Amino acid sequence: MRDHVGDSGDPHTGAVSSSPDIILLQAQIANPHLVFGEGSGTENNAALGDTAKFGQPNYIYVRVRNRGPSPASATTATVFWSPVATLVTPDLWTLVGSVTIPNVPSENVLTVSDVLTWPQAQIPAGGHYCFVGLIGSPGDPAPAPADFLNWDNFLRFIRDNNNVTWRNFHVIDIEPADDPSVPQEWLALPFLTPGPPDRARRMRIEIIGGLPGGSRAMLEVPLEMAQLLQSWSPQARATGRNDAALIPVAPFGRSKFPEISFPARSRAKLRLLLHIPRDLRSHPYEIAVRQVWRDQEVGRVTWRLAPKTASNRDSPRFR
């Protein structure tokens, strides 16, 4: 499974959380390979899928490639969900289930699983989630969630291992909904910035903006984190609540925060607040937040802001 569009299967230094190969839908489809497989035209579309819908089952399809010279039999794909977070540590994972792909052809043919049903009773609420996928076959077993509790293993798996991937790519309506917790016409994107599973480590957050000129962006952080970042951003200001502060950030380009200590198993709640001028909302834009340890990306959340009138789902199912 790919970590991002363009992932060839070799170790890489690119994004680790934008897999196009875990696809969530609110309804089943009759022929998943026709819609999402080799020759479908959707092979390199990272924006496929829906938000999770509460009160009904949801459905997940997994895509895999086999770079070997022989077909792979009895390949099992196991999917977990997590809250949206820049570092998706295994203590955040909740099992969705597993599906078996009887045969994965050789020669890198993109192959789609049968449906994996996410039962209605297990869906926590409608909205966006991160998904983690593990795949394995008898000749190439998948790692277990416990293997990721070791930090060195975690780093190795997210970069060097084809048997695991994350999907933390979310398509958001560019038109802000009414939200009394943010200024009018602003969009709020919540996420977590967890600490490592074993011990505290110094890390930093980076925001990679791709918004148009005239846009504005602010990062809402817990007050304790804002105090640690105060020397970097003296313009941080209170939000009106006594537990958070707002830090202005660049809506385009890269904003690098200084390293601070992330306590083990911590789950700081942040929000990215965005304002895009009305006359610029007819085009899609992307913005991402990534978590970095020793100059190595260990996780990322990417949002694609898309107008309602322009479908971001270019598969035959959505036409």
NORUR-V320209 format. One record per residue. RES is the residue in one small letter. PHI is phi in degrees with one decimal (none if undefined). OMEGA is omega in whole degrees, -180 to 180 (* if undefined). D_LAST is the distance of its C-alpha to the last C-alpha in whole Angstrom. Layout:
BEGIN
res = [RES RES]
phi = [PHI PHI]
omega = [OMEGA OMEGA]
d_last = [D_LAST D_LAST]
END
This chain:
BEGIN
res = [m r d h v g d s g d p h t g a v s s s p d i i l l q a q i a n p h l v f g e g s g t e n n a a l g d t a k f g q p n y i y v r v r n r g p s p a s a t t a t v f w s p v a t l v t p d l w t l v g s v t i p n v p s e n v l t v s d v l t w p q a q i p a g g h y c f v g l i g s p g d p a p a p a d f l n w d n f l r f i r d n n n v t w r n f h v i d i e p a d d p s v p q e w l a l p f l t p g p p d r a r r m r i e i i g g l p g g s r a m l e v p l e m a q l l q s w s p q a r a t g r n d a a l i p v a p f g r s k f p e i s f p a r s r a k l r l l l h i p r d l r s h p y e i a v r q v w r d q e v g r v t w r l a p k t a s n r d s p r f r]
phi = [none -81.6 -81.6 -160.1 -61.8 101.7 -68.5 -90.2 106.3 -85.8 -54.1 -147.8 -116.9 -83.3 -62.2 -112.0 -130.6 -123.0 -63.9 -86.2 -107.6 -123.0 -122.8 -97.3 -130.7 -87.9 -142.8 -72.1 -121.7 -72.8 -134.4 -62.3 -69.2 -63.1 -83.0 -122.7 -89.9 -58.3 85.4 -79.1 87.4 -109.1 -55.2 -113.3 -97.7 -84.8 -100.3 -66.1 114.0 -118.5 -79.3 -69.3 -108.3 -75.5 86.2 -156.5 -66.5 -119.4 -135.0 -124.3 -120.8 -118.3 -112.6 -136.6 -127.4 -118.5 -83.7 -78.6 -83.4 -125.6 -60.6 -104.1 -102.9 49.0 -81.6 -108.6 -110.3 -117.3 -119.8 -121.2 -113.5 -145.9 -59.6 -65.0 -151.5 -76.6 -130.0 -95.9 -78.7 -63.8 -70.8 -93.8 -78.8 -128.1 -68.1 -91.3 156.0 -130.5 -139.6 -100.5 -103.8 -59.0 -148.8 -114.2 -60.0 -78.0 65.5 66.1 -79.1 -68.0 -120.4 -108.9 -74.4 -67.2 -69.3 -110.5 -85.3 -96.5 -60.7 -53.6 -68.5 -98.4 -84.5 -69.2 -175.4 -69.1 139.4 -105.4 -140.6 -91.0 -119.0 -117.4 -119.4 -119.3 -126.7 -161.8 -134.2 -54.9 -89.8 -150.6 -62.4 -79.6 -69.7 -101.0 -53.4 -62.8 -63.1 -85.8 -73.5 -83.7 -61.3 -63.5 -63.2 -56.6 -63.0 -67.1 -67.6 -73.1 -107.1 -110.1 -118.2 -82.5 -90.9 -143.9 -152.6 -119.6 -120.6 -127.7 -116.3 -129.3 -98.2 -119.5 -66.4 -69.7 -82.8 -64.4 -86.7 -64.1 -142.1 -65.2 -87.5 -132.1 -60.0 -59.9 73.2 -105.1 -109.2 -109.7 -119.0 -82.9 -162.0 -106.1 -122.2 -72.7 -91.4 -61.1 -76.7 -107.6 -155.8 -64.7 -142.1 -83.4 -139.2 -138.0 -110.3 -128.0 -110.9 -113.3 -96.7 -136.2 -89.4 -76.5 -58.5 93.5 -77.6 -133.3 -144.9 -138.9 -107.7 -93.9 -127.4 -57.1 -57.6 -62.9 -68.5 -60.6 -65.9 -67.4 -94.7 -59.3 -66.1 -80.0 -133.7 -64.8 -84.0 -56.2 -138.3 -67.9 -94.8 101.0 -102.5 -91.2 -118.6 -150.8 -139.5 -108.9 -121.0 -64.1 -133.5 -71.6 -77.1 -140.8 80.8 -119.4 -109.1 -105.7 -86.8 -72.8 -67.9 -136.8 -80.5 -102.7 -60.5 -57.1 60.6 -75.7 -142.2 -65.9 -99.0 -124.2 -140.2 -96.9 -107.4 -129.0 -129.9 -115.1 -54.1 -55.5 -75.6 -113.8 -92.3 -92.4 -122.4 -81.4 -139.2 -127.3 -147.2 -138.6 -124.1 -125.4 -109.4 -126.7 -126.5 49.7 65.0 -115.0 -67.8 -114.0 175.2 -155.2 -118.0 -121.2 -116.2 -106.3 -93.4 -127.4 -69.4 -60.7 -76.9 -109.8 -64.9 -92.8 -106.9 -99.4 -87.8 -57.1 -61.7 -100.7 -87.2]
omega = [-176 173 180 175 -177 177 -177 -176 177 173 -174 177 -179 -180 -178 -170 -176 -177 173 -168 170 -170 178 177 177 179 177 175 -173 -175 -175 -179 178 -175 -171 -172 -179 -180 -178 -173 180 -173 -174 177 -179 -175 179 171 -177 164 176 179 -179 175 178 172 171 -169 -176 174 -179 178 -179 173 178 -179 -176 -178 -177 177 176 -178 174 176 -179 175 179 -175 175 172 -180 168 178 -175 178 178 -172 -179 -172 177 176 -173 170 -175 169 179 -178 176 -180 174 -173 -176 174 -176 176 175 168 179 -180 -173 -175 179 164 -175 170 -176 173 -170 -179 -176 -177 -178 -172 179 176 176 -174 178 170 176 176 180 175 176 179 176 -180 -179 -177 -173 176 172 176 180 -180 179 -176 178 174 -173 179 176 -179 -180 -179 -178 -175 -177 -165 -172 -180 -175 -179 174 178 168 180 -178 -171 177 -173 174 -176 178 -178 173 177 -179 -177 -178 180 177 179 -180 175 -179 -179 179 -178 176 177 170 -175 170 180 -176 -172 -179 -180 176 177 -179 175 177 173 175 -179 -173 176 -178 -176 177 -177 177 176 180 176 176 176 -175 174 -175 180 177 179 179 177 -178 -172 -179 178 -175 180 179 176 -177 -178 -179 -170 172 -177 -177 -176 178 180 178 176 177 180 178 177 -174 -174 175 -179 175 177 176 172 -180 174 -179 179 176 175 -178 -180 -180 180 172 171 -178 -172 171 177 180 -176 -175 179 -174 180 -180 177 177 176 174 -175 171 179 179 -170 175 -180 178 177 178 179 177 -175 168 178 175 172 -180 -171 176 -179 -174 -180 -179 176 -177 -172 175 179 -178 -172 -179 *]
d_last = [26 25 27 24 22 25 27 29 31 34 36 34 35 31 29 30 27 24 23 19 20 20 17 17 15 16 15 16 14 15 15 15 17 14 11 14 17 19 17 13 13 13 16 17 15 17 15 13 13 14 18 20 20 24 25 23 23 20 19 20 19 21 21 24 26 30 32 35 36 36 33 33 34 33 31 31 28 29 27 29 28 30 30 28 31 32 34 33 36 37 38 35 33 33 32 28 29 29 28 29 28 30 30 28 29 31 30 28 25 22 22 20 22 22 21 23 23 25 27 27 30 30 27 29 27 24 23 22 25 26 25 28 28 31 31 34 35 39 39 38 38 36 38 38 38 41 41 40 42 44 44 44 42 39 39 40 37 34 35 37 35 32 32 31 28 27 24 24 21 20 17 19 18 20 22 25 25 29 31 35 35 34 35 33 30 30 27 29 28 30 31 34 36 38 41 42 43 46 48 48 47 46 43 41 38 36 33 31 29 27 27 28 31 33 31 33 33 35 36 37 40 42 46 47 45 45 49 49 46 49 50 47 46 49 46 45 45 45 42 44 44 47 45 43 43 40 40 39 37 36 32 32 33 35 37 40 41 45 45 46 47 44 46 46 43 43 39 39 37 35 33 31 31 30 30 27 28 26 26 25 22 19 19 18 21 23 26 28 31 33 36 39 42 44 42 39 36 36 33 30 27 24 22 19 20 16 16 14 12 11 8 10 8 7 7 5 6 4 0]
END
